[in-house]
Amino acid sequence: MERTPEFFAGKGIKVGIIGCGYVGLPLALRFADVGQRVTGFDLDQPKIDKLNAGQSYIQHIPAEKIKTHVDANHFDATSNFTRLRDMDAVLICVPTPLDERREPDLSYVENTAKAIAPNLQRNQLIVLESTTYPGTTEELVLPILEKSALRCPIAVGAAAENIATDFYLAFSPEREDPGNKQFGLAQIPKVVGGVNPASARAAAGLYAQIVSKVIPVSSTRAAEMVKLLENIFRCVNIALVNELKQLCLRMNLDIFEIIDSAATKPFGFMPFYPGPGLGGHCIPVDPYYLSWKAREYDFATRFIELAGEVNTAMPYHVVGAVAAALNERKKAIKGSKILLLGVAYKKDVDDLRESPSLKLLELLTARGAVLDYNDPYFAALHKMRHYDFSNMRSVDLSRESLASYDCVLIATDHSSYDYDAIARDANLVIDTRNATRRVKQNREKIVNC
Ligand SMILES: NC(=O)c1ccc[n+]([C@@H]2O[C@H](COP(=O)([O-])OP(=O)(O)OC[C@H]3O[C@@H](n4cnc5c(N)ncnc54)[C@H](O)[C@@H]3O)[C@@H](O)[C@H]2O)c1
């Protein structure tokens, strides 16, 4: 059957997902859920082997789900990119980090486009999902794909409605919120922009099969900007409450009481909560993709810079609070035994990318603290891009172990922690997340910061 844009709204579509990580794997499984045949492409052979064996490597994705689809021949994984030729649609979900100079590192996207180009087929649909600056799909991905000699003209608006295209190219940002039980992929509307109207229709038809609602926008650049607006909105609002938290501490006000009370206003307010700093793969990273691109237009993105400044300073604020609380007890950070609770960047996830806990470990170690950590999701730490804590293992939490530290620092408020017991057994608790709000006894040992 000829792959017209309408073809992608039908059954029996072969979907290839490049990058089987936090975004790509759930997306692959969702397409398999609705009966499409899905192939995951990745460079990481151990991941591919696990997937084909029906195993999971992401805590909130159950192995049974993968196994069911593998057994039913709805899903398999491979590193053989020549198999891209057999796909009807190819969705790109590879990382978009920052480099050492905090500038966009698009090498993963570029390499992926280069891997697709020699395998590109007439009327295939290619969609970029990775978060990136406006212009990436048209300026970076499209020219590489067109090296195949197939063409996908950039054309927007009604006049371009029937323009011919050899393949379809679109951008649709992922909105995955790992661990969110209320909103799974199927419930989250998906924004879609095409390089031309046929591409937009093809991508919209495909995604309509897996999400409750597709939101078409006028171009790939608009779709790219939508995702950045969403993440910058979070970044700026988190910075706002992080700053107000520090003022509230000086004014002896409880910022959490204030936020929760303000959130009772039924319109015009959305609660954001302060913490020890920004974490995760997206919020601390994505805004800088826009700042970087804005420079091309002689434009300074001041909100982004200011939010970055406030959020980056938060781990230093926490270290200051630890120093002050130890000082009250006639102790110094140097030589004090400190137990950090939670290395994941947010509660109940097994993801520590950009986690402020890592910065806290680094800063406290540099000041001479004797550090341990506990995290139910990380039995040990490994070498990372910016940090090397590969000698650290999660310590057990017991009455004796908690009592053996000068200070217990709650960096991540995992639900499984028994905060009453922590306050009872620890000598001093520094709480960066208001995790101990329901603890009634031993409050004199708790310092909110
Ligand atoms: N994690 C999230 O919650 C989230 C949410 C929304 C958007 N995003 C965006 O989605 C994109 C992917 O993020 P992620 O969290 O899934 O990353 P990830 O690191 O979990 O997964 C990326 C996968 O891509 C693979 N990969 C890298 N280069 C490849 C290549 N050239 N060919 C094939 N596979 C390759 C890696 O081995 C890895 O398995 C990023 O742009 C990110 O900003 C992430």
The ligand as an SDF file (V2000), in Angstrom:
LIG
                    3D

 44 48  0  0  0  0  0  0  0  0999 V2000
   13.5330   11.7270   30.4430 N   0  0  0  0  0  0  0  0  0  0  0  0
   12.5150   12.5380   30.3420 C   0  0  0  0  0  0  0  0  0  0  0  0
   11.7160   12.6190   31.2460 O   0  0  0  0  0  0  0  0  0  0  0  0
   12.2650   13.3900   29.1020 C   0  0  0  0  0  0  0  0  0  0  0  0
   11.0320   14.0600   28.9900 C   0  0  0  0  0  0  0  0  0  0  0  0
   10.7710   14.8100   27.8640 C   0  0  0  0  0  0  0  0  0  0  0  0
   11.7470   14.9170   26.8670 C   0  0  0  0  0  0  0  0  0  0  0  0
   12.9450   14.2810   27.0000 N   0  0  0  0  0  0  0  0  0  0  0  0
   13.8800   14.4090   25.8870 C   0  0  0  0  0  0  0  0  0  0  0  0
   13.9030   13.1870   25.1590 O   0  0  0  0  0  0  0  0  0  0  0  0
   15.2140   12.9310   24.6580 C   0  0  0  0  0  0  0  0  0  0  0  0
   15.7100   11.5730   25.1230 C   0  0  0  0  0  0  0  0  0  0  0  0
   15.8220   11.5860   26.5350 O   0  0  0  0  0  0  0  0  0  0  0  0
   15.8620   10.2670   27.4150 P   0  0  0  0  0  0  0  0  0  0  0  0
   15.6070   10.6960   28.8110 O   0  0  0  0  0  0  0  0  0  0  0  0
   14.9820    9.2140   26.8320 O   0  0  0  0  0  0  0  0  0  0  0  0
   17.4000    9.8350   27.2110 O   0  0  0  0  0  0  0  0  0  0  0  0
   18.0840    8.4240   27.6110 P   0  0  0  0  0  0  0  0  0  0  0  0
   19.5150    8.7220   27.8260 O   0  0  0  0  0  0  0  0  0  0  0  0
   17.2870    7.7590   28.6860 O   0  0  0  0  0  0  0  0  0  0  0  0
   17.9050    7.5380   26.3140 O   0  0  0  0  0  0  0  0  0  0  0  0
   18.5270    7.8030   25.0980 C   0  0  0  0  0  0  0  0  0  0  0  0
   18.8530    6.4880   24.4130 C   0  0  0  0  0  0  0  0  0  0  0  0
   19.3850    6.7940   23.1400 O   0  0  0  0  0  0  0  0  0  0  0  0
   20.4370    5.9020   22.8680 C   0  0  0  0  0  0  0  0  0  0  0  0
   21.2600    6.5140   21.8340 N   0  0  0  0  0  0  0  0  0  0  0  0
   22.1390    7.5280   21.9250 C   0  0  0  0  0  0  0  0  0  0  0  0
   22.6480    7.8130   20.7330 N   0  0  0  0  0  0  0  0  0  0  0  0
   22.0760    6.9920   19.8350 C   0  0  0  0  0  0  0  0  0  0  0  0
   22.1840    6.8200   18.4310 C   0  0  0  0  0  0  0  0  0  0  0  0
   23.0000    7.5810   17.6980 N   0  0  0  0  0  0  0  0  0  0  0  0
   21.4450    5.8570   17.8730 N   0  0  0  0  0  0  0  0  0  0  0  0
   20.6290    5.0890   18.6190 C   0  0  0  0  0  0  0  0  0  0  0  0
   20.4620    5.2060   19.9370 N   0  0  0  0  0  0  0  0  0  0  0  0
   21.1990    6.1520   20.5370 C   0  0  0  0  0  0  0  0  0  0  0  0
   21.1060    5.7030   24.2020 C   0  0  0  0  0  0  0  0  0  0  0  0
   21.8610    4.5000   24.2370 O   0  0  0  0  0  0  0  0  0  0  0  0
   19.8910    5.6460   25.1350 C   0  0  0  0  0  0  0  0  0  0  0  0
   19.4000    4.3260   25.2740 O   0  0  0  0  0  0  0  0  0  0  0  0
   16.0720   14.1050   25.1190 C   0  0  0  0  0  0  0  0  0  0  0  0
   16.0810   15.0800   24.1160 O   0  0  0  0  0  0  0  0  0  0  0  0
   15.3130   14.6320   26.3040 C   0  0  0  0  0  0  0  0  0  0  0  0
   15.5640   15.9950   26.5230 O   0  0  0  0  0  0  0  0  0  0  0  0
   13.2240   13.5000   28.0980 C   0  0  0  0  0  0  0  0  0  0  0  0
  1  2  1  0
  2  3  2  0
  2  4  1  0
  4  5  1  0
  4 44  2  0
  5  6  2  0
  6  7  1  0
  7  8  2  0
  8  9  1  0
  8 44  1  0
  9 10  1  0
  9 42  1  0
 10 11  1  0
 11 12  1  0
 11 40  1  0
 12 13  1  0
 13 14  1  0
 14 15  2  0
 14 16  1  0
 14 17  1  0
 17 18  1  0
 18 19  2  0
 18 20  1  0
 18 21  1  0
 21 22  1  0
 22 23  1  0
 23 24  1  0
 23 38  1  0
 24 25  1  0
 25 26  1  0
 25 36  1  0
 26 27  1  0
 26 35  1  0
 27 28  2  0
 28 29  1  0
 29 30  1  0
 29 35  2  0
 30 31  1  0
 30 32  2  0
 32 33  1  0
 33 34  2  0
 34 35  1  0
 36 37  1  0
 36 38  1  0
 38 39  1  0
 40 41  1  0
 40 42  1  0
 42 43  1  0
M  CHG  2   8   1  16  -1
M  END
$$$$
